[in-house]
Amino acid sequence: MPLEAVQSFFALAIGFAFAGMLATGYQAATSRPASFRMLEGGPQAATLVAVPFLVFAAPFIIMRNIRE
């Protein structure tokens, strides 16, 4: 297996681990799971903060929603 393929696999695995860590940390802090419904609040500060959070947590949220 080429070194680039191994590096890509590790990058993908680290990305999913980071997404899971963010989403799980959010759930631990708020007692509700992270979801894309965070964007439905309209033009508020919380909605603007949710965008970068969802960019990084999206892989975990998508995979969790596929399972359900």
C-alpha positions in Angstrom: 0.0 0.0 0.0 1.5 3.4 -1.0 2.5 5.8 1.8 0.0 8.4 0.5 -2.9 6.0 0.9 -1.9 5.3 4.5 -1.6 9.0 5.2 -5.0 9.6 3.7 -6.5 6.9 5.8 -5.0 8.3 9.0 -6.2 11.8 8.1 -9.7 10.5 7.5 -9.7 8.6 10.8 -8.4 11.6 12.7 -11.1 13.7 11.1 -13.9 11.4 12.2 -12.4 11.1 15.7 -12.3 14.9 16.0 -15.9 15.3 14.7 -17.0 12.7 17.2 -15.2 14.4 20.0 -16.8 17.8 19.2 -20.3 16.3 18.9 -20.0 14.2 22.1 -18.6 17.2 24.0 -21.6 19.3 22.8 -24.0 16.6 24.0 -22.2 16.4 27.3 -22.4 20.1 27.8 -26.1 20.6 26.7 -27.7 17.2 27.3 -29.0 17.0 23.7 -27.3 15.8 20.6 -25.9 18.1 18.0 -27.9 18.4 14.9 -28.3 20.6 11.8 -31.4 22.1 13.3 -29.1 24.5 15.1 -29.2 26.6 12.0 -33.0 27.1 12.1 -32.8 29.9 14.7 -32.5 32.7 12.1 -30.0 35.5 12.1 -28.7 35.2 15.7 -25.3 35.0 17.3 -25.9 31.4 18.2 -26.6 30.5 14.6 -23.4 32.1 13.5 -21.4 30.2 16.1 -23.1 27.0 15.0 -21.8 27.2 11.5 -18.1 26.6 12.2 -19.1 23.9 14.8 -21.2 22.1 12.3 -18.5 22.3 9.6 -16.2 20.2 11.8 -18.9 18.0 13.5 -20.9 17.2 10.3 -19.2 13.9 9.5 -20.2 12.5 12.9 -23.8 13.9 12.7 -24.3 12.5 9.2 -23.1 9.1 10.2 -25.2 9.1 13.4 -28.3 10.1 11.3 -27.6 7.3 8.8 -27.7 4.7 11.6 -31.1 5.9 12.9 
